[in-house]
Amino acid sequence: MTPAKPDRNLALELVRVTEAAALAAAHWMGRGDKIGADGAAVDAMRLMLNSVSIDGIVVIGEGEKDAAPMLFNGEHVGTGEPPQVDIAVDPIDGTRLLSRGEANAIAVISVAERGTMLDPGPCFYMEKVATGPEGADVIDIEKPIEDNIKAVAKAKGLDVDEVTVAMLDRPRHDDFVERARGIGARVRLFSDGDIATAIAAARGFLGIDLLYGIGGTPEGVTSACALTCIGGAIQGRLWPRNDEECRKAIDMGYDIAKPISTRDLCSSDDIFFAATGITDGFLLEGVRYGKDRITTQSLIMRSRSGTIRTVVAEHDAGKLREIAREEPWRRH
């Protein structure tokens, strides 16, 4: 009997999309122009994404059509050929980091079967807790932060004072920070970059054991895709910013109090994920310029196989100009 042939790994094609976005964005590093950087990354990502043989709908994108002319929520992308897929994109996770010349800005995309990604609706923020495979079964968003820290410490065979919790450096987290420190845990504050930090927590980079706090719901969906590939987990609860947003969510059928699991955020069993570094960070090296060549480093993953690849690519700057007839990363 002839063995079945391996099926197509879209992650190997999607890395070209994140590479293009990273190359486009990198020239804007440290220029203080978030809008210019994001526009360049979006343009490059959309152009390359439309060359991939998929019938895709952007579920997690740059916002509504009127507010984002490229890669808006609900936009159809790809060549229109099967498979039919949902797409989550973040051309720059950490736009402010990039504009300030700081670390950990990355370009991200994730793809899964059509209808499997959560549409966040009007809820821009969610409370979330995320960790790696060892603690995937013990985190619980309905329990206090202290209980989650202790549970992850036990699951990983650590003392509580050996656990590091990553949180966005925001005033809304002051109470969480005090409570985590109150039981002896270490706290690592970060300014931006939910997705990169969730992946770092899942893989144990920089000794981060847990991501906790209130961050973007779209980033939560994309993080769930990545963590499913790694074997980690994320849980959340929608966090409306005001009464109006709360009413809209309830009117649209969202249960504000209900815990949201990794599977709720993306229920697919076959998820493809790719990310490329823009600036140097704990997850990936950023775009490096040489005399004639440009180097990128990317992370690509697939949940079905559990394969995690690090891809280092050298790009010939002259040939890129020849193909594109311009350097998108030099666009002003």
matplotlib code that plots the C-alpha trace (Angstrom):
import matplotlib.pyplot as plt

x = [0.0, 1.4, 1.8, -0.2, 1.6, 2.1, -0.4, 0.4, 2.0, 0.8, 3.2, 6.0, 4.2, 3.0, 6.6, 7.0, 4.1, 5.6, 9.1, 7.6, 5.9, 9.1, 11.2, 8.7, 8.5, 12.2, 13.2, 10.8, 12.6, 13.2, 11.6, 8.8, 6.1, 3.7, 1.3, 3.9, 5.5, 2.1, 1.0, 4.2, 3.9, 0.2, 0.8, 3.6, 1.8, -1.4, 0.5, 2.3, -0.7, -2.7, -0.1, -0.8, -3.2, -5.9, -9.5, -9.0, -11.2, -9.5, -11.1, -8.4, -7.1, -6.6, -10.1, -13.3, -13.2, -13.8, -10.9, -8.4, -8.1, -5.9, -6.4, -9.7, -11.8, -13.9, -11.7, -11.1, -7.5, -5.4, -5.9, -9.4, -8.4, -9.0, -8.6, -11.1, -9.5, -9.8, -6.8, -5.4, -2.8, -0.8, 1.6, 3.4, 2.9, 4.5, 4.1, 5.1, 8.2, 9.2, 8.7, 10.8, 13.5, 12.8, 13.0, 10.4, 8.5, 7.4, 5.2, 2.6, 0.1, -2.0, -4.3, -7.0, -10.0, -12.9, -15.2, -12.8, -11.5, -13.4, -14.6, -14.1, -16.9, -17.0, -14.7, -11.3, -9.9, -9.9, -8.5, -6.1, -3.8, -1.4, 1.3, 3.2, 2.5, 3.4, 0.7, -1.8, -4.3, -4.0, -4.6, -8.1, -9.1, -11.9, -9.5, -7.3, -3.9, -2.3, -4.0, -2.8, 0.8, 0.8, -0.8, 1.8, 4.6, 3.4, 2.9, 6.5, 8.1, 9.1, 8.8, 6.5, 9.5, 11.0, 7.9, 8.1, 4.8, 4.8, 2.3, 1.7, 3.0, -0.3, -2.0, -4.9, -2.4, -1.1, -3.2, -2.2, 1.5, 1.2, -0.6, 1.9, 4.8, 2.9, 3.2, 6.8, 6.6, 8.7, 7.0, 8.4, 6.7, 6.6, 5.4, 3.9, 3.8, 1.2, 1.7, 5.5, 5.2, 2.5, 4.8, 7.7, 5.6, 4.7, 8.3, 9.9, 12.0, 13.7, 12.3, 8.7, 6.3, 3.0, 1.4, -1.3, -3.5, -5.8, -4.7, -6.1, -8.7, -7.4, -4.0, -5.6, -7.0, -3.6, -1.8, -4.2, -3.2, 0.5, 0.0, -2.0, 1.0, 3.3, 0.9, 0.4, -2.9, -4.6, -7.8, -9.7, -12.8, -14.0, -13.3, -15.5, -14.0, -17.3, -21.1, -21.7, -19.2, -20.7, -24.2, -23.1, -21.4, -24.5, -26.8, -24.6, -24.9, -21.5, -21.5, -19.2, -18.8, -18.1, -14.5, -13.0, -10.7, -7.9, -10.4, -13.0, -10.5, -9.6, -11.2, -9.1, -7.0, -4.8, -3.4, -0.5, 1.5, 4.4, 6.2, 9.2, 11.3, 11.4, 13.5, 15.8, 13.9, 13.7, 11.7, 13.4, 16.3, 15.3, 15.9, 19.7, 21.1, 24.4, 26.1, 24.1, 22.0, 19.3, 18.8, 15.5, 14.7, 11.3, 9.3, 6.9, 4.7, 1.9, -0.4, -1.2, 2.4, 3.7, 6.6, 8.4, 10.9, 13.3, 14.0, 16.9, 16.7, 19.1, 17.5, 19.3, 18.5, 19.2, 17.0, 14.2, 14.3, 14.2, 11.1, 9.2, 10.5, 10.9, 12.0, 8.8, 10.8, 12.2, 8.7, 8.0]
y = [0.0, 3.4, 5.6, 8.8, 11.9, 14.7, 17.5, 21.1, 23.1, 26.7, 28.0, 27.5, 29.9, 32.3, 33.1, 35.0, 37.2, 38.1, 38.6, 41.1, 43.0, 43.0, 44.2, 47.0, 48.1, 47.9, 51.0, 53.0, 51.8, 54.7, 57.3, 58.1, 57.5, 54.7, 55.4, 55.4, 52.2, 50.4, 51.6, 50.2, 46.9, 46.5, 47.3, 44.7, 42.0, 42.4, 42.3, 39.1, 37.5, 37.8, 35.6, 32.7, 30.0, 30.3, 31.6, 33.7, 36.0, 38.4, 37.9, 39.7, 42.6, 46.4, 47.2, 48.0, 48.8, 52.5, 52.8, 50.6, 50.6, 47.5, 44.1, 45.2, 42.8, 40.8, 41.4, 38.5, 37.8, 35.1, 33.8, 32.5, 28.9, 26.3, 25.9, 28.3, 29.8, 32.4, 34.8, 36.8, 39.4, 41.9, 43.6, 45.1, 43.7, 46.5, 49.5, 51.9, 49.8, 50.0, 53.8, 54.3, 51.9, 49.5, 45.7, 43.0, 44.4, 41.5, 40.8, 38.1, 36.0, 32.9, 30.8, 28.2, 26.6, 28.9, 29.7, 28.6, 32.0, 34.1, 37.5, 39.8, 42.1, 45.4, 44.2, 45.5, 44.3, 41.0, 39.9, 37.0, 34.5, 32.4, 29.9, 26.9, 23.2, 22.5, 24.8, 24.5, 22.5, 24.4, 28.1, 29.5, 33.0, 32.9, 32.4, 35.2, 35.9, 34.4, 31.0, 31.0, 31.8, 29.0, 26.5, 27.2, 27.0, 23.6, 22.3, 23.4, 22.2, 25.7, 27.7, 30.7, 33.1, 31.4, 32.2, 35.3, 36.9, 39.2, 42.1, 45.1, 48.2, 49.9, 51.6, 49.1, 46.4, 48.1, 45.9, 42.7, 43.7, 44.3, 41.0, 39.0, 40.6, 40.1, 36.3, 36.5, 36.2, 38.2, 40.6, 41.5, 44.6, 45.2, 48.2, 46.6, 43.3, 41.0, 38.3, 38.0, 38.0, 35.3, 33.1, 33.8, 32.7, 29.5, 28.7, 29.9, 32.6, 34.9, 32.7, 34.0, 31.5, 33.3, 36.2, 38.0, 41.1, 43.0, 43.4, 43.3, 40.8, 40.5, 39.8, 37.2, 35.3, 35.4, 34.3, 31.4, 30.2, 30.3, 28.7, 25.9, 25.1, 25.1, 23.1, 26.0, 27.6, 31.0, 31.8, 35.1, 37.2, 40.1, 43.4, 46.2, 49.6, 51.4, 50.9, 51.5, 48.8, 46.5, 47.0, 46.5, 43.3, 42.0, 43.0, 41.1, 38.0, 38.0, 36.7, 39.2, 37.0, 33.7, 32.4, 32.1, 29.1, 28.6, 26.5, 29.3, 31.7, 29.3, 25.9, 24.6, 21.4, 22.6, 26.1, 27.7, 30.5, 32.7, 35.6, 37.6, 39.8, 43.5, 44.8, 42.6, 40.9, 37.9, 36.0, 36.8, 38.8, 41.9, 42.8, 43.2, 45.3, 44.4, 46.0, 44.0, 41.6, 41.8, 39.1, 38.2, 35.6, 34.0, 31.5, 29.2, 26.6, 24.1, 22.8, 19.4, 18.3, 20.4, 21.4, 24.7, 26.0, 29.0, 30.3, 32.6, 34.1, 36.2, 38.6, 40.1, 43.8, 44.3, 41.5, 42.6, 46.0, 44.4, 42.3, 45.0, 48.0, 49.8, 49.1, 49.0, 49.3, 52.7, 54.1, 57.5]
z = [0.0, -1.0, 2.1, 2.1, 1.0, 3.4, 3.0, 2.4, 5.1, 4.6, 7.3, 4.8, 2.4, 5.0, 6.2, 2.9, 3.9, 7.3, 5.8, 3.4, 6.2, 8.3, 5.4, 4.7, 8.3, 9.3, 7.4, 9.7, 12.8, 15.2, 12.9, 15.3, 12.6, 13.7, 10.8, 8.1, 9.5, 9.8, 6.3, 4.7, 6.5, 5.6, 2.0, 1.7, 3.7, 1.6, -1.7, -0.7, 0.9, -2.3, -4.0, -1.7, -3.0, -0.4, -0.2, 2.9, 5.0, 7.5, 10.9, 12.9, 10.9, 10.9, 11.9, 10.0, 6.3, 6.7, 9.2, 7.5, 3.7, 3.7, 5.5, 7.1, 9.0, 6.5, 3.6, 1.1, 0.5, -1.4, -4.9, -4.2, -4.5, -1.8, 1.1, 2.7, 5.8, 8.5, 8.8, 11.7, 10.8, 12.7, 10.3, 13.3, 16.7, 18.6, 16.3, 19.1, 19.9, 16.2, 16.0, 19.1, 18.0, 20.8, 20.9, 20.2, 17.2, 15.0, 11.9, 12.5, 10.6, 11.5, 9.3, 10.3, 8.7, 7.9, 10.8, 13.6, 14.8, 17.3, 16.0, 18.9, 17.8, 19.7, 22.6, 22.0, 25.3, 27.3, 30.6, 29.9, 31.4, 29.2, 29.9, 28.3, 28.1, 31.8, 33.1, 30.3, 32.4, 35.6, 34.7, 35.4, 34.5, 37.1, 40.0, 41.5, 40.1, 43.3, 42.6, 39.0, 40.0, 42.6, 40.3, 37.5, 40.0, 41.2, 37.7, 36.7, 39.9, 41.0, 44.2, 43.9, 44.3, 41.1, 39.0, 36.6, 35.5, 32.5, 32.5, 30.3, 32.0, 32.5, 35.5, 35.3, 36.3, 39.5, 41.7, 39.9, 40.2, 43.9, 44.5, 42.5, 44.3, 47.6, 47.4, 46.3, 42.5, 40.1, 37.7, 34.3, 32.9, 29.2, 27.3, 24.2, 22.2, 23.6, 21.0, 21.3, 25.1, 25.1, 23.0, 25.2, 28.2, 26.4, 25.5, 28.7, 27.1, 29.6, 32.3, 31.8, 33.1, 32.8, 30.9, 32.9, 32.5, 30.3, 26.6, 23.1, 22.2, 18.6, 20.0, 22.2, 19.2, 17.4, 20.6, 20.9, 17.4, 18.3, 21.7, 20.2, 18.0, 21.0, 23.3, 25.7, 26.7, 27.1, 28.9, 28.9, 29.6, 27.6, 29.2, 27.8, 28.2, 29.0, 29.3, 25.7, 24.5, 27.1, 25.8, 22.2, 23.1, 24.9, 22.1, 19.7, 21.8, 23.6, 27.2, 29.0, 32.2, 30.4, 30.4, 27.0, 26.4, 23.8, 21.8, 22.0, 20.5, 17.7, 17.5, 14.6, 14.9, 12.0, 12.6, 10.7, 12.3, 11.1, 12.6, 11.5, 13.7, 12.8, 15.7, 17.8, 20.7, 23.0, 20.5, 17.2, 15.7, 13.8, 10.2, 9.6, 6.8, 5.1, 2.1, -0.5, 1.6, 4.2, 6.8, 8.5, 11.2, 11.4, 13.5, 11.7, 13.4, 12.6, 15.3, 13.6, 13.6, 16.5, 14.4, 15.2, 12.8, 12.9, 9.5, 8.7, 5.2, 3.2, 0.8, -2.2, -2.0, -5.7, -6.8, -4.5, -6.2, -9.6, -8.7, -6.8, -8.9, -5.6, -2.0, 0.0, 3.2, 2.0, 1.3, 2.9]

ax = plt.figure().add_subplot(projection="3d")
ax.plot(x, y, z, "-o")
ax.set_aspect("equal")
plt.show()
